[in-house]
Amino acid sequence: MKRWNLAAQLDALKRQQLYRTRQIVGGPQGPQLVIDGTSFDNFSSNDYLGLANHPEVIAAFQKAASEYGVGSGSAHLICGHSSEHHALEEELAEFTGRERALVFSTGYMANMGVISALVTKGDAIFQDKLNHASLIDGARLSGAELKRYSHNDLDRLQQLLQQSSSDKKLIITDGVFSMDGDEADVKRLASLAAEHDAALMIDDAHGVGVLGGTGAGLLEQHGLNQQQVPILMATLGKGLGTAGAFVAGSDALIETLIQRARTYIFTTAMPPAIMAATRVSLSLCQQEDWRREKLVSLVSRFRHGAQQLGLNLMSSKTPIQPVVLGSNQAVVSMAAYLKDKGFLVGAIRHPTVAKSSERLRITLSATHTESQVDSLLSALEGAMRD
């Protein structure tokens, strides 16, 4: 262990303003968050619809825990697949307009499992350079040839597809990009996939719940069906407020994943109580349109105020609103200033994002008030002056 010199590596991270620390949360997720006994206005959570602490969701969790216990006890293919898991999968399939859905324990496991089950050495994967780490890691571990194109550069993607001699081609992209908040051009991606006989996979983790008429995400918003986008992945722990992830698609796709996705086969199933809670949050997501309408209003209010202050915003219409500051030191200093004023925001540094694009990642929730957004803008104005 002495040769590894871990302490020196940690010291180097601190000098580069890259050292990560955990904050101990003392209460539920919400527009206000208690950390180490202090309350903050929370602009760093992915709980976009404000469902993580909804009383009906909590009640469903508690009721199911009393019926099923806490742990699932086993993997899905042994004795861990409860009636709650099965019912949620059927409801997610209907929600997304797909034949079937399959629940995974995390989004990371879903992406790793899907990619490794579908492609291997000799196949080709094409990915946006700003895709989530789980998509990049899944491609690397699959053994397939990985080709990456600059962010949303679909002309370059078309060139790469034309140059490829692989029989099996898989295009993968985030739907809503987690650090920039912008959207993939899914209509053109579907067209390119059809033109080049490639499969298309969309990770809509940050779109489901937020986008579309019923909250079914970016594909619902653009009217894309299962044939056009055969592989849809999304998480349950963001817009839907619980935990886990799912993949939706054809019956053949889901059966293939049950047989071949190692991250599904070789892990303990999620607790049934989480599935029961998700069924309620899924229903609330579809019934309560006001949550998405409120988000649109708050995003517009924040962007208008930020532009008046001259802040460097990115072109995002989603609840993810990055403010680019351009260096690790500037981001860390600004986040610390805001925290001192009672606001919690994400400080996103290089190498998570490209050098000179370091930013505050401000996220909005349907449970924020206009007053909270205005107060954050005032604090940002003060940070620019000081």
C-alpha positions in Angstrom: 0.0 0.0 0.0 2.9 2.4 0.6 3.7 2.4 -3.1 0.2 3.5 -3.9 0.7 6.8 -2.0 -3.0 7.4 -1.6 -2.5 10.3 0.8 -0.4 12.2 -1.7 -3.0 11.7 -4.4 -5.7 13.1 -2.1 -3.6 16.1 -1.3 -3.2 16.8 -5.0 -7.0 16.7 -5.4 -7.3 19.3 -2.7 -4.7 21.6 -4.3 -6.6 21.4 -7.6 -10.0 22.3 -6.0 -11.2 18.8 -7.0 -11.7 17.2 -3.6 -15.2 15.9 -3.0 -17.0 16.0 0.4 -20.3 14.6 1.6 -22.9 16.7 3.3 -25.0 15.0 6.0 -28.6 15.6 5.3 -30.9 15.6 8.4 -34.3 15.5 6.9 -36.4 14.8 3.8 -35.6 16.1 0.3 -37.5 19.3 -0.6 -37.2 23.0 -1.5 -35.5 23.4 1.9 -32.9 21.0 3.1 -31.3 20.6 6.6 -27.6 19.9 6.6 -25.7 19.6 9.9 -28.6 21.2 11.6 -28.8 24.2 9.3 -31.6 24.9 6.8 -30.8 25.9 3.3 -32.9 26.7 0.2 -32.1 23.7 -1.9 -31.3 24.3 -5.6 -29.2 21.2 -6.0 -31.6 18.3 -6.0 -33.0 16.3 -9.0 -36.4 15.9 -7.3 -37.9 18.0 -10.1 -41.6 17.3 -9.4 -41.2 17.5 -5.6 -42.5 13.9 -5.1 -39.7 12.5 -2.9 -41.5 13.6 0.3 -45.1 13.5 -0.9 -47.4 12.2 1.8 -49.2 9.7 -0.5 -45.9 8.3 -1.7 -44.7 7.9 1.9 -47.9 6.2 2.9 -47.6 3.7 0.0 -44.1 2.9 1.1 -45.1 2.4 4.7 -48.1 0.2 3.8 -46.0 -2.0 1.5 -43.2 -2.3 4.0 -45.8 -3.6 6.5 -47.0 -6.2 3.9 -43.7 -7.2 2.3 -41.0 -6.3 4.9 -38.0 -4.3 4.0 -35.6 -6.4 1.9 -36.6 -8.3 -1.2 -34.4 -11.1 -0.1 -33.0 -12.3 -3.4 -32.5 -11.6 -7.1 -35.5 -11.2 -9.4 -34.8 -14.6 -11.0 -34.8 -16.5 -7.7 -37.5 -15.2 -5.3 -37.1 -11.4 -5.2 -39.6 -10.4 -7.9 -42.7 -9.3 -6.0 -46.1 -8.4 -7.3 -45.2 -4.8 -6.7 -42.2 -5.1 -9.1 -44.4 -6.7 -11.7 -47.2 -4.2 -11.4 -44.9 -1.3 -11.7 -43.2 -2.7 -14.8 -46.6 -3.1 -16.5 -47.6 0.5 -15.5 -44.2 1.9 -16.8 -44.7 0.1 -20.1 -48.2 1.7 -20.5 -46.8 5.1 -19.4 -44.1 5.1 -22.0 -46.1 3.5 -24.8 -43.9 0.4 -25.0 -44.7 -3.3 -25.0 -42.8 -4.0 -21.8 -40.6 -2.5 -19.1 -37.9 -4.0 -16.8 -36.9 -2.5 -13.4 -33.2 -2.2 -12.5 -31.8 -1.2 -9.1 -30.0 1.9 -10.4 -29.6 3.9 -13.6 -26.0 3.0 -13.8 -26.8 -0.7 -13.6 -29.5 -0.4 -16.2 -27.2 1.3 -18.7 -24.3 -1.2 -18.1 -26.7 -4.1 -18.3 -28.4 -3.0 -21.5 -25.2 -2.2 -23.5 -23.4 -5.4 -22.4 -26.4 -7.5 -23.3 -26.9 -6.1 -26.8 -23.4 -5.5 -28.2 -20.0 -7.1 -28.1 -16.6 -7.2 -29.8 -17.0 -6.5 -33.5 -20.1 -4.3 -33.0 -20.0 -0.5 -33.0 -21.4 2.1 -30.5 -21.8 5.8 -31.3 -22.1 8.2 -28.4 -22.4 11.9 -27.7 -19.3 13.1 -25.9 -21.4 14.6 -23.1 -23.2 11.3 -22.3 -23.5 10.2 -18.7 -20.6 8.2 -17.3 -22.6 5.0 -17.1 -23.2 5.0 -20.8 -19.5 5.6 -21.6 -18.4 2.9 -19.1 -21.0 0.5 -20.4 -19.7 0.9 -23.9 -16.1 0.4 -22.9 -16.8 -2.7 -20.9 -18.9 -4.2 -23.7 -15.9 -4.8 -26.0 -17.6 -3.0 -28.9 -15.8 -0.3 -30.9 -16.7 3.1 -29.3 -17.0 6.2 -31.5 -17.8 9.5 -29.8 -19.1 12.6 -31.6 -18.9 16.2 -30.3 -22.0 17.3 -28.4 -25.1 17.2 -30.5 -23.0 17.2 -33.7 -25.2 14.9 -35.8 -23.5 15.7 -39.0 -20.4 14.1 -37.5 -22.5 11.2 -36.3 -23.7 10.7 -39.8 -20.1 10.6 -41.1 -19.2 8.0 -38.5 -22.2 5.8 -39.4 -21.3 6.0 -43.1 -17.7 5.0 -42.4 -18.6 2.1 -40.1 -18.4 -1.5 -41.5 -19.9 -3.1 -38.4 -23.0 -5.2 -38.9 -24.5 -4.1 -35.6 -24.6 -0.4 -34.8 -26.0 1.1 -31.6 -26.5 4.9 -31.2 -26.7 6.0 -27.6 -27.4 9.5 -26.2 -28.8 11.2 -23.1 -32.2 12.7 -23.8 -31.7 15.7 -21.5 -28.0 16.2 -20.7 -27.4 16.2 -17.0 -24.8 18.9 -16.8 -25.9 21.3 -19.6 -29.7 20.8 -19.3 -30.2 20.9 -23.1 -31.9 18.2 -25.2 -30.8 15.8 -27.9 -32.3 16.1 -31.3 -34.1 12.8 -31.0 -36.1 13.2 -34.2 -33.0 13.5 -36.3 -31.3 10.7 -34.3 -34.3 8.4 -35.1 -34.0 9.3 -38.7 -30.3 8.6 -38.8 -30.7 5.3 -37.0 -33.3 4.2 -39.6 -31.2 5.3 -42.5 -28.2 3.4 -41.3 -30.0 0.3 -39.9 -28.8 1.2 -36.4 -30.6 0.7 -33.1 -31.2 3.9 -31.0 -31.0 4.0 -27.2 -32.2 7.1 -25.3 -31.3 7.7 -21.6 -34.1 10.0 -20.5 -33.2 10.1 -16.8 -33.7 13.8 -16.7 -36.7 14.0 -19.0 -39.2 11.5 -17.6 -41.5 13.3 -15.2 -40.6 16.7 -16.6 -41.3 16.6 -20.3 -44.2 15.5 -22.4 -48.0 15.9 -21.9 -48.2 13.2 -19.2 -44.6 13.4 -18.1 -43.5 10.4 -20.2 -40.4 12.4 -21.3 -38.6 13.6 -24.3 -39.9 10.9 -26.6 -43.5 11.6 -25.7 -42.8 15.3 -26.3 -41.7 14.6 -29.8 -44.1 11.8 -30.6 -41.5 9.0 -31.1 -42.7 5.4 -30.8 -41.1 2.1 -29.9 -40.1 1.4 -33.5 -38.3 4.7 -33.9 -36.6 4.5 -30.5 -36.4 0.8 -29.6 -34.5 1.3 -26.3 -35.6 3.7 -23.6 -34.0 4.0 -20.2 -35.0 6.3 -17.4 -34.5 6.6 -13.7 -37.1 6.6 -10.9 -35.0 8.7 -8.5 -35.3 12.1 -10.2 -38.7 13.3 -11.6 -40.5 10.4 -9.9 -38.9 11.0 -6.6 -38.1 7.4 -5.5 -35.2 5.1 -6.5 -34.1 2.7 -9.2 -34.5 2.7 -13.0 -36.2 1.0 -15.8 -35.7 0.0 -19.5 -38.8 0.0 -21.8 -39.1 -1.5 -25.3 -40.3 -4.6 -27.2 -41.1 -7.9 -25.6 -38.0 -9.4 -27.3 -35.8 -6.6 -25.9 -37.0 -7.2 -22.3 -36.8 -11.0 -22.6 -33.2 -10.6 -23.9 -32.3 -8.4 -20.9 -33.8 -10.8 -18.4 -31.7 -13.6 -19.9 -28.5 -11.7 -20.6 -28.2 -8.4 -18.6 -25.7 -9.3 -15.8 -26.6 -6.2 -13.7 -30.2 -7.5 -13.6 -29.5 -11.2 -13.1 -26.8 -11.0 -10.5 -28.1 -8.5 -8.0 -30.7 -8.4 -5.2 -34.0 -6.9 -6.3 -35.1 -3.5 -5.0 -37.3 -3.5 -1.9 -41.0 -4.0 -2.9 -42.0 -1.0 -0.8 -40.0 1.3 -3.1 -41.9 -0.2 -6.1 -45.2 0.5 -4.4 -44.2 4.0 -3.6 -43.1 4.5 -7.2 -46.5 3.3 -8.5 -48.1 6.2 -6.5 -45.6 8.8 -7.7 -46.1 7.6 -11.3 -49.8 8.2 -10.9 -49.3 11.7 -9.4 -46.9 12.5 -12.2 -49.5 11.9 -14.8 -52.5 13.4 -12.9 -50.9 16.6 -11.6 -50.0 18.6 -14.7 -49.5 21.7 -12.5 -46.1 20.4 -11.4 -44.8 20.6 -15.0 -46.5 23.9 -15.6 -45.0 25.3 -12.4 -41.5 24.2 -13.5 -41.9 25.9 -16.9 -42.9 29.1 -15.1 -40.0 29.0 -12.6 -37.4 28.2 -15.3 -38.6 31.2 -17.2 -38.5 33.4 -14.1 -35.0 32.3 -13.2 -33.6 32.7 -16.8 -35.1 36.2 -17.2 -33.6 37.3 -13.9 -30.2 35.7 -14.6 -30.0 37.3 -18.0 -30.7 40.7 -16.5 -27.8 40.1 -14.1 -25.6 39.3 -17.1 -24.9 35.7 -15.9 -23.5 33.3 -18.4 -26.4 30.8 -18.9 -26.4 27.8 -21.1 -29.3 27.1 -23.6 -31.4 25.0 -21.3 -35.2 25.0 -21.1 -35.3 22.3 -18.5 -35.0 22.5 -14.7 -31.3 22.1 -15.0 -29.9 25.7 -15.2 -26.1 25.9 -15.4 -24.3 29.2 -14.7 -20.9 29.0 -16.3 -18.1 30.6 -14.2 -15.0 29.2 -16.0 -12.7 27.8 -13.4 -12.8 25.4 -10.5 -11.7 28.1 -8.0 -14.5 30.5 -9.2 -17.2 27.7 -8.9 -16.0 26.6 -5.5 -15.9 30.2 -4.2 -19.3 31.1 -5.5 -20.9 27.9 -4.1 -19.4 28.6 -0.7 -20.6 32.2 -0.8 -24.2 31.1 -1.7 -24.1 28.5 1.0 -23.1 31.1 3.5 -26.2 33.1 2.4 -28.4 30.0 2.9 -28.5 28.6 -0.7 -27.4 25.1 -1.7 -26.2 24.7 -5.3 -24.0 22.2 -7.1 -20.4 23.2 -7.9 -19.5 21.3 -11.1 -15.8 21.3 -11.8 -13.4 20.0 -14.4 -13.0 17.1 -15.3 -16.7 16.4 -14.8 -17.2 19.2 -17.4 -14.7 20.6 -19.9 -12.1 23.1 -18.8 -13.3 26.7 -18.8 -16.9 25.5 -18.6 -17.0 24.9 -14.9 -20.4 25.9 -13.6 -23.0 26.2 -10.9 -25.6 23.5 -11.6 -28.8 25.1 -10.3 -31.8 22.9 -10.4 -35.4 23.9 -9.9 -38.4 22.0 -8.4 -42.1 22.3 -8.7 -42.2 22.9 -5.0 -40.0 26.0 -5.1 -41.7 29.3 -4.6 -41.2 32.4 -6.8 -39.9 34.1 -3.7 -37.2 31.5 -3.3 -36.1 31.9 -7.0 -36.0 35.7 -6.5 -34.0 35.3 -3.3 -31.5 33.1 -5.1 -31.1 35.7 -7.9 -30.5 38.4 -5.3 -27.8 36.2 -3.7 -26.2 35.7 -7.1 -26.2 39.4 -7.7 -24.5 39.9 -4.3 -21.9 37.3 -5.1 -21.0 39.1 -8.4 -20.6 42.4 -6.5 -18.4 41.0 -3.6 
